[in-house]
Amino acid sequence: MINPATEFAGFLRASLIEPVPRDHTESDAAFRRRRRVAIITLAAGALVLGWALRLDPGDPLFYVGTFASAGVWTVGAFASGRLHLGRAHTRSGADPSHAIVQSLVLGGLLLALFLAGALVVARVPALRDPVDRLLSHAAVGSLPLVAVITAVNGISEELYFRGALYAGIGRRHAVAITTAIYALVTAAAGIPLLVLAAALLGIVTGLQRRVTGGILGPIVTHLTWSLGMLFLLPHVLEFAS
């Protein structure tokens, strides 16, 4: 008989703990170049993102700013050097596959965790008000366009933070460092819960990056979580009010 606890522990071990064997070694010159490009991109991206997220709901510049932020992360990521999609463990133990299913599950688990937390946040005005302000961009503006922006930015952030920046840090403490930097950049929005979300998302996607050696898994997890939050969080907050 299948033991759910054992199955879940095995899933976490395969998706977040045990790295898939690979060789992504690059020359010292390529590594130094990647690091320089990553630093320049970080400075530019943080400035643009901080400006965009502080714009008032309904301001047309919000769309310009968020697309510009995505452009900075994307250009910097590809300019830094080669990016790998990565490979994931399979249940059968055969040749590794792309981390699509694992990532959908991880994104769904993160989404459920945050929606459950939203039931508490909804009753604390100091925490809820900044979240309502962020969500109002979708309420005041075009929800389909905000969804596109959310998806584009989710992909671009993973290309940079779990792609270029992760590779530019080196093999020691890459998960912790990229997560800390991701949270600090997000702090520019002035929303405490968004910083917490960035930290938790950064840990999960960082561990995925360490296991799979690539960006595909983190991208799928990020999109599952962020788009789910965009469409479901307002309803959860309204229900808890």
C-alpha positions in Angstrom: 0.0 0.0 0.0 1.2 3.5 -0.9 2.3 5.6 2.1 1.4 9.3 1.4 4.0 10.6 3.8 6.7 8.5 2.2 5.6 9.5 -1.3 5.6 13.2 -0.4 9.0 12.9 1.3 10.4 11.2 -1.8 8.9 13.9 -4.0 10.6 16.7 -2.0 13.9 14.8 -2.0 13.8 14.4 -5.8 12.6 17.9 -6.6 14.5 20.0 -4.0 17.4 18.1 -2.5 19.2 15.6 -4.7 20.9 17.3 -7.7 20.7 15.7 -11.1 24.2 14.9 -12.4 25.5 17.4 -15.1 28.6 19.3 -16.1 28.0 23.0 -16.7 31.6 24.0 -16.1 32.7 27.2 -17.9 36.1 29.0 -18.3 37.3 31.5 -15.7 37.0 34.3 -18.3 33.4 33.4 -19.1 32.6 33.2 -15.3 34.0 36.7 -14.7 32.2 38.1 -17.7 28.9 36.6 -16.4 29.4 38.1 -13.0 30.1 41.6 -14.4 27.0 41.5 -16.5 24.9 40.1 -13.6 26.0 43.0 -11.4 25.2 45.7 -14.0 21.8 44.1 -14.7 21.0 43.9 -11.0 21.5 47.6 -10.5 19.5 48.6 -13.5 16.7 46.1 -12.9 16.2 47.0 -9.2 15.9 50.7 -10.1 13.3 50.1 -12.9 11.3 47.6 -10.8 11.2 49.8 -7.8 9.9 52.7 -9.8 7.3 50.6 -11.6 5.8 49.0 -8.5 5.4 52.4 -6.7 3.3 53.9 -9.5 -0.3 54.6 -8.7 -3.0 52.1 -9.8 -4.3 53.2 -13.2 -1.2 55.0 -14.2 -0.3 53.9 -17.8 3.3 54.1 -16.9 2.9 51.0 -14.8 2.7 48.9 -17.9 5.7 50.6 -19.4 7.7 50.2 -16.2 6.9 46.5 -15.7 7.6 45.6 -19.3 10.8 47.6 -19.1 11.8 45.7 -15.9 11.2 42.4 -17.7 13.3 43.6 -20.6 16.2 44.5 -18.3 16.2 41.1 -16.6 15.9 39.2 -19.9 18.5 41.1 -21.8 20.9 40.9 -18.9 20.3 37.2 -18.4 21.0 36.2 -22.0 23.9 38.7 -22.3 25.6 37.0 -19.3 26.2 33.7 -21.0 24.6 30.4 -21.7 21.4 29.4 -19.8 20.4 25.8 -19.3 16.9 24.5 -19.1 17.8 21.8 -16.7 16.7 18.2 -16.1 14.7 16.6 -13.3 14.6 13.2 -11.6 11.9 10.8 -12.8 9.9 8.4 -10.6 11.2 5.4 -12.5 14.8 6.4 -12.1 15.3 6.3 -15.8 16.9 9.2 -17.8 16.1 12.6 -16.3 13.3 14.6 -17.9 12.2 18.2 -17.9 10.8 19.4 -14.5 7.3 20.3 -15.7 5.1 18.1 -13.5 7.3 18.6 -10.4 7.2 22.3 -10.8 3.5 22.5 -11.3 3.1 20.6 -8.0 5.5 22.8 -6.2 3.9 25.9 -7.6 0.5 24.6 -6.5 1.7 23.9 -3.0 3.2 27.4 -2.7 -0.1 28.8 -4.0 -2.1 26.9 -1.4 0.2 28.0 1.4 -0.1 31.7 0.5 -3.9 31.6 0.0 -4.2 30.0 3.4 -2.1 32.8 4.8 -4.2 35.3 3.1 -7.1 34.3 5.4 -5.0 35.8 8.2 -3.7 38.8 6.3 -7.2 39.8 5.4 -7.9 40.6 9.1 -4.8 42.7 9.7 -5.2 46.2 8.0 -1.5 47.0 8.2 -0.7 43.9 6.1 -3.7 43.9 3.9 -3.7 47.6 2.7 -0.4 47.3 0.8 -1.6 44.1 -0.8 -4.9 45.7 -1.9 -2.9 48.5 -3.4 -0.8 46.1 -5.5 -3.9 44.1 -6.6 -5.7 47.3 -7.6 -3.5 47.5 -10.7 -5.5 44.6 -12.0 -8.8 46.0 -10.7 -8.4 49.4 -12.2 -6.5 48.5 -15.3 -6.9 45.6 -17.7 -6.8 42.2 -16.0 -5.7 40.3 -19.1 -2.8 42.8 -19.6 -1.8 42.5 -16.0 -1.8 38.7 -16.4 0.5 39.0 -19.4 2.8 41.4 -17.4 2.8 38.9 -14.5 3.8 36.0 -16.7 6.4 38.0 -18.6 8.0 39.3 -15.4 7.9 35.9 -13.8 9.8 34.4 -16.7 12.3 37.3 -16.9 13.0 37.2 -13.1 13.8 33.5 -13.3 16.0 34.0 -16.3 18.0 36.4 -14.3 17.9 35.4 -10.7 18.0 31.6 -11.1 19.8 31.8 -14.4 22.4 34.5 -14.8 22.8 35.6 -11.2 22.8 32.0 -9.8 25.5 31.0 -12.2 27.5 34.2 -11.6 27.7 33.6 -7.8 29.3 30.2 -8.0 28.5 26.9 -6.4 28.7 27.8 -2.7 25.7 29.4 -1.1 24.1 30.3 -4.4 20.5 29.5 -3.1 20.9 31.7 -0.1 22.5 34.6 -1.8 20.2 34.7 -4.8 17.2 34.5 -2.5 18.4 37.3 -0.3 19.1 39.5 -3.3 15.7 38.7 -4.8 14.0 39.6 -1.5 15.9 42.9 -1.2 15.1 43.9 -4.8 11.4 43.2 -4.1 11.6 45.3 -1.0 11.7 48.4 -3.3 7.9 47.9 -3.8 7.4 48.8 -0.1 5.1 45.8 0.5 6.3 43.6 3.5 4.3 40.6 2.5 5.7 40.7 -1.1 9.2 40.5 0.4 8.2 37.5 2.4 6.7 36.0 -0.7 9.9 36.7 -2.7 11.9 35.0 0.1 9.8 31.8 0.1 9.5 31.7 -3.7 13.3 32.3 -4.0 14.1 29.4 -1.6 12.0 27.0 -3.5 13.1 28.0 -7.0 16.7 28.3 -5.9 16.6 24.7 -4.6 15.0 23.7 -7.9 17.8 25.4 -9.8 20.4 23.6 -7.6 18.7 20.2 -8.3 17.9 20.6 -12.0 20.8 22.8 -13.1 18.5 25.0 -15.1 15.7 27.6 -15.3 12.8 25.7 -16.7 11.6 24.3 -13.4 11.9 27.6 -11.5 10.0 29.3 -14.4 7.0 26.9 -14.2 6.9 27.1 -10.4 7.0 30.9 -10.5 4.2 31.2 -13.1 2.0 28.7 -11.4 2.3 30.6 -8.1 2.1 34.2 -9.5 -0.8 33.7 -11.9 -2.7 31.7 -9.3 -2.2 34.5 -6.8 -3.3 37.1 -9.3 -6.6 35.4 -10.1 -7.4 33.8 -6.7 -6.0 36.1 -4.0 -8.7 38.8 -4.5 -11.4 36.3 -4.0 -9.8 34.8 -0.9 -9.4 38.3 0.6 -13.0 39.2 -0.2 -14.2 35.9 1.4 -12.2 36.5 4.6 -13.4 40.1 5.0 
